[in-house]
Amino acid sequence: MLGFARGSRRFFAAAVIASAGSIVFNFLTPQIIRFTVDIALAPEPEEISATAALMLDLIGGRGFLRSNLILCALGIVVCSFFSGLLNYLSRVSITKGTEGFTKRLRDALFSHIQRLPFAKHTENKTGDIIQRCTSDVETIREFISTRLIEVVQTVILVTAALVMMFSMSVPLSLVCAAFIPAIVLYSLLFYKRIAAQFLKADEAEGELMAGIQENLTAVRVVRAFGRERHEKNLFDKKLDVFTQKWIDLGYTLGLYWGVGDFVTGAQILAVVCAGALLAASDRMTLGVLLAFISYNYSISWPVRTLGRTLSELSKAGVSAARLREVLESAAEGHEPEAQTPELNGDIVFDNVSFNYGELKVLDKLSFTVPKGTVLGVLGSTGSGKSTVACLISRLFDLSEDGGVISIGGADIRSIERSHLRRSVGLVLQEPFLFSKTVRENIEIALSGENDELLRKNTKTAALDGDIAGFKDGCDTRVGERGVTLSGGQKQRVAIARTLMSDCPILIFDDSLSSVDTETEEKIINALGDRTKGKTVILISHRISTLMRADNILVLENGRAAQFGPHKDLISEEGLYRRVYKMQSDAMLLKSESDVPEKGGDTLG
């Protein structure tokens, strides 16, 4: 965390200096009280130092001071004023320093999360990441802004107070100091226990946040299937766990504070009793006793709050560890030796194998997509179709022994990621739309507006008619995740968005699955004109989409089961021919059912 303090160190230093000054003025007050009681009010004044005698003479002597006690009160007011002023400056400085620290931490977190590999996002729940970036950051901010300055104040205050107290009475100071190790010891004993319980409570909060985020994201599915009660029960279970974890932590903190109150009370009682005995035996003046009790009281609370500081430190330590886990995750960093070649050559998969954990998805897959051609990809669910798309754009990286994917003869692992992704346009089956306007979603990759290009690409994606029907046209807001649009409209917005970048390689991952057959035909024809000279990969379950491709790859269990043009694949036994026959039969049945009846007979 120290690295994020750069730029705020002057504020932290100012806070420490101002805090020390505040303590100095605070410590002058007991001395004024001591001076007043032992010199001005005592029938027989105590012997005083030469410095104190000089100050008394400058004031006007003991008689003048006895007649004008308001000067002593005024001295206390002045000390309190400067103590409060310096304490105010300390709080302002620590606040400025803390907010600067927190801003840099949040910036670093967001920037790092943006650069994390796609696999890292699939492994972690979004709600848990959000909780780390909000609640955990806030825990650290709260510790620095309140507890950290208290640590500094406690060290300065206890050190200065003990020096003053030992200078006034060694025996009574030893009585006071004897309790400090006990307070520190039981605080340390509770520290580990509190840290462990807070970690469990923090993780339970992460689970709760993940559940809320997932439920809000899938609200339409929940409503459509009437799962409100089920989701409420799941939330109640997570909430019960979360609540119980914090109750357990509360029990521990309550026990800790109860023990602390007892030890602190015993310490004050011991000092008062011992001091009274010393004063009664004339081994200590009344003024010294009052000053000593004041100093003891001033350090009893800071030492008492040492435990609270340690408990907050344990929480901050847990939060820092959770943030460090994110920040130390390997990011897609800069690749100094990476190349930026023209990506307009053949795409070659050479013995490519890929696993998701223990699950093997691709197994020694080999095929070639010649430059400027269209490759169709067919396969059952889980056969590796989407994985092929993700590997080409390096959303996932191949292992060293996972084979080679090359474009124009260059291994994609040697190509700069950002350059590769700018050259590969990927349209997913379930595209993500931002809560912005249609225009902003389509032009997201552009630095400014381009109405002509926008019209051209929305027409290619057969979206122009829909836009014309929107109330505000291209400036219609689509709602969160594009909730106001249909599945087909969202897919066509994503197609138009990808076409805006004019990439040499285009991958459509089942991106027409929610579009009706007539619109699909229109889009495919338009894409044929727009993608001439580009390398296109069409992943689909519809033979009507794939049959136009130059070659079709059929995947089964991560391997290339069939490869070739449509006319060859329908003439040989295999998955492609079976799917073709099923879809042809389904289309035939549909066309027969659409024929109107006449005289009670069905026309064939």
C-alpha positions in Angstrom: 0.0 0.0 0.0 3.0 2.4 0.5 3.4 2.8 -3.2 0.0 4.5 -3.4 1.0 7.1 -0.8 3.3 8.9 -3.3 2.0 12.3 -3.8 0.3 12.4 -0.4 3.3 12.1 1.8 3.5 15.9 2.4 -0.1 15.8 3.7 0.7 12.9 6.0 3.8 14.7 7.3 1.8 17.9 7.9 -0.8 15.8 9.8 1.9 14.3 12.1 3.5 17.7 12.8 0.2 19.3 13.5 -0.8 16.4 15.7 2.4 16.6 17.7 1.8 20.4 18.2 -1.7 19.7 19.4 -0.4 17.3 22.0 2.2 19.8 23.2 -0.5 22.4 23.9 -2.7 19.8 25.5 0.2 18.8 27.9 0.6 22.5 28.9 -2.8 22.5 30.5 -2.0 20.1 33.4 1.2 22.1 34.1 -0.9 25.3 34.3 -3.2 23.6 36.8 -0.3 22.3 38.8 1.3 25.8 38.9 -2.0 27.4 39.9 -2.7 24.9 42.8 0.8 24.6 44.2 1.9 28.3 43.8 -1.1 30.6 43.5 -3.6 28.8 45.8 -1.4 26.9 48.3 -1.0 28.6 51.7 2.6 27.8 51.7 4.0 27.8 48.1 6.2 24.9 47.0 9.8 25.6 45.9 9.9 26.1 42.2 12.6 26.1 39.6 14.5 29.2 38.6 12.6 29.3 35.2 9.2 29.1 36.9 10.3 31.8 39.4 11.3 34.1 36.6 8.0 33.5 34.8 6.2 34.3 38.1 8.1 37.5 38.5 7.3 38.6 34.9 3.6 38.0 35.6 3.8 40.2 38.7 4.6 37.9 41.5 2.5 35.4 43.6 0.3 38.1 45.1 -0.7 39.5 41.7 -1.4 35.9 40.4 -3.6 35.1 43.5 -5.6 38.3 42.8 -5.9 37.6 39.1 -6.6 33.8 38.8 -8.4 34.6 35.5 -4.9 34.7 33.9 -4.5 30.9 34.7 -7.9 30.3 33.2 -7.0 32.4 30.2 -3.8 30.3 29.8 -5.9 27.1 29.7 -8.2 28.7 27.1 -5.3 29.7 24.9 -3.7 26.3 25.1 -7.0 24.7 24.2 -7.5 27.0 21.3 -4.2 26.3 19.7 -4.6 22.6 20.5 -7.9 22.6 18.7 -6.6 24.6 15.8 -3.7 22.2 15.2 -5.9 19.2 15.6 -8.2 20.7 12.9 -5.2 21.2 10.6 -4.1 17.6 11.3 -7.5 16.3 10.3 -7.7 18.4 7.1 -4.2 17.2 6.1 -4.9 13.5 6.8 -8.2 13.8 4.9 -6.4 15.3 1.8 -3.7 12.7 2.0 -6.1 9.8 2.4 -8.4 10.8 -0.4 -5.4 11.2 -2.8 -4.2 7.7 -1.7 -7.6 6.2 -2.2 -8.0 7.8 -5.6 -4.6 6.3 -6.8 -5.6 2.9 -5.4 -9.0 2.9 -7.1 -7.4 4.0 -10.4 -4.8 1.3 -10.2 -7.4 -1.3 -9.4 -9.7 -0.4 -12.3 -6.8 -0.1 -14.7 -5.4 -3.5 -13.6 -8.8 -5.2 -13.8 -9.2 -3.8 -17.4 -5.9 -5.6 -18.3 -6.6 -8.9 -16.6 -6.8 -11.9 -18.9 -10.3 -12.9 -20.0 -9.9 -16.2 -18.2 -9.4 -14.4 -14.9 -12.8 -12.7 -15.3 -14.5 -16.1 -16.0 -12.9 -17.5 -12.9 -14.2 -14.8 -10.5 -17.7 -13.6 -9.8 -18.3 -10.0 -10.8 -20.0 -9.2 -7.5 -16.9 -10.3 -5.6 -14.6 -8.1 -7.7 -17.0 -5.2 -7.1 -17.0 -5.8 -3.4 -13.2 -5.7 -3.3 -13.1 -2.5 -5.3 -15.7 -0.8 -3.0 -16.0 -2.3 0.5 -12.3 -3.4 0.8 -11.0 -0.1 -0.5 -13.4 1.8 1.9 -12.1 -0.3 4.8 -8.5 0.7 4.0 -9.5 4.3 3.5 -11.3 4.4 6.9 -8.3 2.9 8.6 -5.8 5.4 7.2 -8.1 8.5 7.7 -8.9 7.7 11.3 -6.8 4.9 12.9 -3.4 5.6 11.3 -3.2 9.1 12.7 -4.4 7.8 16.1 -1.4 5.4 16.1 1.0 8.3 15.6 -0.8 10.4 18.2 -0.7 7.5 20.7 3.0 7.0 20.3 3.8 10.7 20.7 1.3 11.2 23.5 2.3 8.1 25.5 6.0 8.9 25.1 5.6 12.5 26.1 3.3 11.7 29.0 5.6 9.1 30.5 8.5 11.5 30.3 6.4 14.2 32.1 5.1 11.6 34.6 8.5 10.1 35.5 9.8 13.7 36.0 7.0 14.3 38.6 6.9 10.9 40.4 8.8 7.8 39.6 6.8 5.4 41.9 3.4 6.5 40.6 4.7 6.3 37.0 5.8 2.7 37.6 2.3 1.9 38.8 0.8 3.5 35.7 3.3 1.9 33.3 2.8 -1.6 34.8 -0.6 -1.9 33.1 0.5 -1.0 29.6 2.1 -4.4 28.8 -1.1 -6.1 29.9 -3.2 -3.9 27.6 -0.8 -4.5 24.7 -0.7 -8.3 25.4 -4.4 -8.9 25.4 -4.8 -6.7 22.3 -2.3 -8.8 20.4 -4.2 -12.0 21.6 -7.4 -10.7 20.2 -5.8 -9.4 17.0 -5.4 -12.8 15.2 -8.9 -13.9 16.2 -10.5 -10.7 15.0 -8.6 -10.9 11.7 -9.7 -14.5 11.0 -13.4 -13.6 11.7 -13.3 -10.5 9.6 -11.9 -12.4 6.7 -14.9 -14.8 6.9 -17.3 -11.9 7.2 -15.7 -10.1 4.2 -15.9 -13.3 2.1 -19.6 -13.7 3.1 -20.2 -10.1 2.0 -18.5 -10.9 -1.4 -20.9 -13.9 -1.8 -23.9 -11.6 -1.0 -22.8 -9.0 -3.5 -22.3 -11.6 -6.2 -25.8 -12.9 -5.6 -27.3 -9.5 -5.8 -25.4 -8.6 -8.9 -26.3 -11.9 -10.6 -30.0 -11.6 -9.7 -30.3 -8.0 -10.9 -28.6 -8.9 -14.2 -30.9 -11.9 -14.8 -34.1 -10.1 -13.6 -36.0 -10.9 -16.8 -35.2 -14.6 -16.5 -36.2 -14.6 -12.9 -39.6 -13.0 -13.7 -40.1 -15.1 -16.8 -39.8 -18.4 -14.9 -41.5 -17.2 -11.7 -38.3 -17.7 -9.7 -38.8 -14.7 -7.3 -39.5 -16.8 -4.2 -36.6 -19.2 -5.0 -34.2 -16.3 -5.5 -35.5 -14.7 -2.3 -34.8 -17.9 -0.4 -31.3 -18.1 -1.8 -30.7 -14.5 -0.9 -32.0 -15.1 2.7 -29.6 -18.0 3.1 -26.6 -15.9 2.0 -27.8 -13.0 4.2 -28.2 -15.3 7.2 -24.6 -16.5 6.8 -23.4 -12.9 6.3 -25.3 -11.7 9.4 -24.1 -14.5 11.6 -20.5 -13.9 10.6 -20.8 -10.2 11.7 -22.6 -11.2 14.9 -19.7 -13.6 15.7 -17.3 -10.8 15.1 -19.4 -8.5 17.3 -19.2 -11.0 20.2 -15.4 -11.1 19.9 -15.2 -7.3 19.8 -17.6 -7.0 22.7 -15.5 -9.4 24.8 -12.4 -7.5 23.8 -13.9 -4.1 24.8 -15.2 -5.5 28.0 -11.8 -6.7 29.0 -10.3 -3.4 27.9 -12.7 -1.4 30.1 -11.8 -3.5 33.1 -8.1 -3.2 32.6 -8.3 0.5 31.9 -10.5 1.1 34.9 -8.2 -0.9 37.1 -5.3 1.2 35.9 -7.0 4.5 36.7 -8.1 3.2 40.1 -4.6 2.1 41.0 -3.1 5.4 40.0 -5.6 7.4 42.0 -5.3 5.3 45.1 -1.5 5.2 45.0 -1.4 9.0 44.3 -3.7 9.7 47.2 -1.4 7.7 49.6 1.6 9.6 48.3 -0.1 13.0 48.7 -1.4 12.1 52.2 2.2 11.2 53.2 3.5 14.5 51.9 5.5 12.8 49.2 3.6 14.5 46.5 1.9 17.9 46.3 -1.8 18.2 45.4 -0.9 20.1 42.2 1.4 17.4 41.1 -1.2 14.7 41.9 -3.8 16.6 39.8 -1.4 17.0 36.9 -0.4 13.4 37.1 -4.0 12.1 37.1 -4.6 14.4 34.1 -1.7 12.9 32.2 -2.7 9.4 33.2 -6.2 10.0 32.0 -4.9 11.5 28.7 -2.9 8.3 27.9 -5.4 5.8 29.3 -7.9 6.3 26.4 -5.3 6.2 23.6 -3.7 3.0 25.1 -7.2 1.7 25.5 -8.0 2.4 21.9 -4.8 0.6 20.9 -7.0 -2.6 20.8 -9.5 -0.9 18.5 -6.7 0.3 16.3 -5.4 -3.3 16.1 -8.8 -4.7 15.3 -9.2 -2.1 12.6 -5.7 -2.9 11.4 -6.7 -6.6 11.2 -9.6 -5.6 9.0 -7.5 -3.4 6.8 -4.9 -6.1 6.6 -7.5 -8.6 5.3 -8.8 -6.0 2.8 -5.3 -5.2 1.6 -4.6 -8.9 1.1 -7.7 -9.3 -1.0 -6.8 -6.2 -3.1 -3.2 -7.5 -3.4 -4.6 -10.7 -4.8 -6.2 -8.7 -7.6 -3.3 -6.4 -8.2 -0.7 -9.2 -8.2 -2.7 -11.3 -10.7 -0.8 -11.5 -13.9 -2.2 -8.9 -16.4 -1.9 -8.7 -20.2 1.1 -6.5 -20.0 3.2 -4.7 -22.6 5.0 -7.1 -24.9 8.2 -5.3 -26.0 9.1 -7.9 -28.6 5.6 -8.3 -30.0 5.1 -7.8 -33.7 2.5 -5.7 -35.6 2.4 -7.4 -39.0 -0.3 -7.0 -41.7 -2.9 -9.5 -40.7 -4.2 -10.4 -44.1 -2.8 -13.9 -44.7 -4.0 -17.4 -44.1 -5.3 -18.5 -40.7 -3.7 -21.8 -39.8 -4.5 -24.0 -36.8 -1.7 -26.6 -36.3 -2.3 -29.3 -33.8 -4.1 -26.9 -31.4 -5.1 -28.3 -28.0 -6.9 -26.3 -25.3 -8.3 -27.1 -21.8 -10.6 -25.2 -19.5 -9.0 -26.5 -16.3 -9.3 -30.2 -16.4 -11.8 -30.2 -19.3 -10.3 -30.7 -22.7 -12.1 -28.6 -25.3 -9.8 -28.8 -28.4 -7.7 -31.9 -29.2 -5.0 -31.5 -31.8 -7.2 -29.5 -34.1 -5.7 -28.6 -37.5 -7.3 -26.6 -40.4 -6.5 -23.7 -42.7 -8.6 -20.7 -43.7 -7.1 -19.2 -46.9 -6.9 -15.4 -47.0 -10.1 -13.8 -48.3 -12.3 -16.9 -47.9 -15.3 -17.7 -45.7 -15.1 -20.6 -43.3 -18.2 -22.0 -41.7 -18.0 -23.8 -38.4 -20.6 -26.4 -37.2 -20.6 -28.4 -34.1 -22.7 -29.6 -31.2 -22.8 -27.6 -27.9 -19.4 -27.9 -26.2 -17.5 -29.0 -29.3 -15.2 -26.0 -29.1 -16.7 -23.6 -31.7 -16.6 -20.4 -29.5 -13.2 -21.5 -28.2 -11.8 -21.3 -31.7 -13.1 -17.7 -32.0 -11.6 -16.7 -28.6 -8.2 -18.3 -29.4 -7.9 -16.4 -32.6 -8.3 -13.0 -30.8 -6.2 -14.2 -27.9 -9.0 -13.9 -25.3 -7.4 -17.1 -24.2 -3.8 -18.0 -24.8 -2.4 -21.3 -25.9 0.0 -23.1 -23.6 3.6 -23.8 -24.9 2.7 -27.3 -25.9 -0.8 -26.4 -27.1 0.1 -26.2 -30.8 0.3 -23.1 -33.0 -2.2 -20.6 -34.5 -0.7 -18.4 -37.1 -2.0 -15.6 -39.3 0.0 -15.0 -42.5 2.8 -17.2 -41.1 3.1 -15.3 -37.8 2.4 -17.1 -34.6 -0.3 -15.1 -32.9 1.6 -15.3 -29.6 4.2 -13.1 -31.2 1.7 -10.5 -32.3 0.8 -7.6 -30.0 -2.5 -8.3 -28.4 -4.0 -4.8 -29.0 -2.9 -4.9 -32.7 -4.4 -8.4 -33.1 -7.7 -7.5 -31.5 -8.0 -4.3 -33.6 -7.6 -6.6 -36.7 -10.1 -9.3 -35.6 -13.7 -8.3 -35.4 -15.6 -10.6 -33.1 -19.4 -10.7 -32.9 -20.7 -12.9 -30.1 -23.9 -14.8 -29.8 -24.9 -12.8 -26.7 -23.4 -9.3 -27.4 -23.0 -6.8 -24.5 -24.5 -3.4 -25.1 -23.7 -0.4 -22.8 -26.5 1.6 -21.2 -26.1 4.3 -23.9 -27.7 5.3 -27.2 -27.8 3.0 -30.3 -25.3 5.5 -31.9 -22.9 5.4 -29.0 -22.9 1.6 -28.9 -22.2 1.3 -32.6 -19.6 4.0 -32.8 -17.8 2.9 -29.6 -14.6 2.2 -31.5 -14.5 5.5 -33.2 -13.1 8.8 -31.9 -16.0 10.8 -33.3 -19.3 10.5 -35.1 -19.5 9.3 -38.7 -23.1 9.4 -40.0 -22.3 8.1 -43.4 -20.4 5.0 -42.1 -23.1 4.5 -39.5 -25.9 4.4 -42.1 -23.9 2.1 -44.3 -23.3 -0.4 -41.5 -26.7 -0.3 -40.0 -28.1 -1.0 -43.5 -25.7 -4.0 -43.9 -26.9 -5.3 -40.5 -30.6 -4.8 -41.5 -31.0 -2.4 -38.6 -31.9 0.7 -40.5 -35.6 -0.1 -40.5 -35.6 -0.7 -36.8 -33.8 2.5 -36.1 -36.3 4.4 -38.2 -39.1 3.1 -36.0 -37.4 4.2 -32.8 -38.7 7.3 -31.2 -35.3 9.1 -31.2 -33.7 7.1 -34.0 -30.0 6.4 -33.5 -30.1 8.5 -30.3 -32.5 6.1 -28.6 -31.2 4.8 -25.3 -31.1 1.0 -25.1 -31.2 0.6 -21.3 -28.9 -1.5 -19.2 -27.3 -4.3 -21.2 -29.6 -3.3 -24.1 -32.7 -4.5 -22.2 -35.1 -2.4 -24.4 -34.0 -4.2 -27.6 -34.9 -7.7 -28.7 -32.3 -10.4 -29.0 -32.1 -10.0 -32.8 -31.8 -6.2 -32.6 -28.9 -6.6 -30.1 -27.1 -9.0 -32.4 -27.6 -6.6 -35.4 -26.3 -3.7 -33.3 -23.2 -5.8 -32.5 -22.7 -6.6 -36.2 -22.9 -3.0 -37.2 -20.5 -2.1 -34.4 -17.9 -4.6 -35.6 -18.2 -3.5 -39.2 -17.3 0.1 -38.1 -13.7 -1.0 -37.4 -13.2 -2.4 -41.0 -11.2 -5.4 -39.7 -9.4 -7.7 -42.2 -10.7 -10.7 -40.2 -14.3 -11.1 -39.1 -15.7 -13.8 -36.8 -19.4 -14.2 -36.3 -20.0 -16.5 -33.4 -23.6 -17.7 -33.9 -24.4 -14.0 -34.1 -27.6 -14.5 -36.2 -29.2 -17.1 -34.0 -31.9 -14.6 -32.8 -32.6 -13.3 -36.3 -35.5 -14.6 -38.4 -34.7 -16.4 -41.6 -35.8 -13.6 -43.9 -33.6 -11.0 -42.1 -30.8 -13.5 -41.9 -30.9 -13.9 -45.7 -30.8 -10.1 -46.1 -27.8 -9.7 -43.8 -25.9 -12.6 -45.3 -26.3 -11.1 -48.8 -25.2 -7.7 -47.6 -22.2 -9.1 -45.7 -21.2 -10.9 -48.8 -20.7 -7.5 -50.6 -19.1 -5.8 -47.6 -16.6 -8.6 -46.7 -15.1 -9.2 -50.1 -11.3 -9.6 -49.7 -11.7 -10.2 -45.9 -11.3 -13.5 -44.1 -14.6 -14.5 -42.5 -15.4 -17.2 -40.0 -19.1 -18.0 -39.6 -20.0 -20.1 -36.6 -23.6 -21.2 -36.7 -26.1 -24.1 -36.2 -28.0 -23.1 -39.4 -27.1 -24.8 -42.6 -28.7 -22.0 -44.5 -26.0 -19.7 -43.0 -23.1 -22.1 -43.5 -23.8 -23.4 -47.0 -22.5 -20.2 -48.6 -19.1 -20.6 -47.0 -16.1 -21.7 -49.2 -15.3 -24.4 -46.7 -17.1 -25.8 -43.6 -15.4 -27.2 -40.5 -17.4 -29.7 -38.5 -16.2 -30.1 -34.9 -16.9 -33.1 -32.8 -15.2 -33.5 -29.4 -12.7 -30.8 -30.2 -11.5 -32.5 -33.4 -12.1 -31.8 -37.1 -14.6 -34.5 -38.0 -15.3 -33.1 -41.5 -13.9 -30.3 -43.7 -14.9 -29.1 -47.1 -17.5 -27.2 -49.1 -21.3 -27.7 -48.7 -21.8 -29.8 -51.8 -19.1 -32.3 -50.6 -20.3 -32.6 -47.0 -23.9 -33.3 -47.8 -22.8 -36.2 -50.0 -20.9 -38.0 -47.2 -22.1 -39.5 -44.0 -21.5 -37.4 -40.9 -22.9 -34.7 -38.6 -23.3 -32.1 -41.3 -25.5 -34.3 -43.5 -27.7 -35.3 -40.5 -28.2 -31.6 -39.4 -28.8 -30.7 -43.0 -31.5 -33.4 -43.4 -33.2 -32.4 -40.1 -33.3 -28.7 -40.9 -34.5 -29.4 -44.5 -37.3 -31.7 -43.1 -38.3 -29.1 -40.6 -38.5 -26.4 -43.2 -40.6 -28.7 -45.4 -43.0 -29.4 -42.6 -43.2 -25.6 -41.8 -44.0 -24.8 -45.4 -46.7 -27.4 -45.6 -48.3 -26.2 -42.4 -48.4 -22.6 -43.8 -50.5 -23.7 -46.8 -54.1 -22.6 -46.4 -56.9 -25.2 -46.2 -59.6 -25.4 -48.9 -62.6 -27.6 -48.6 -61.2 -29.3 -45.6 -58.3 -30.7 -47.5 -54.7 -29.8 -47.1 -53.0 -28.8 -50.4 -49.7 -30.5 -51.0 
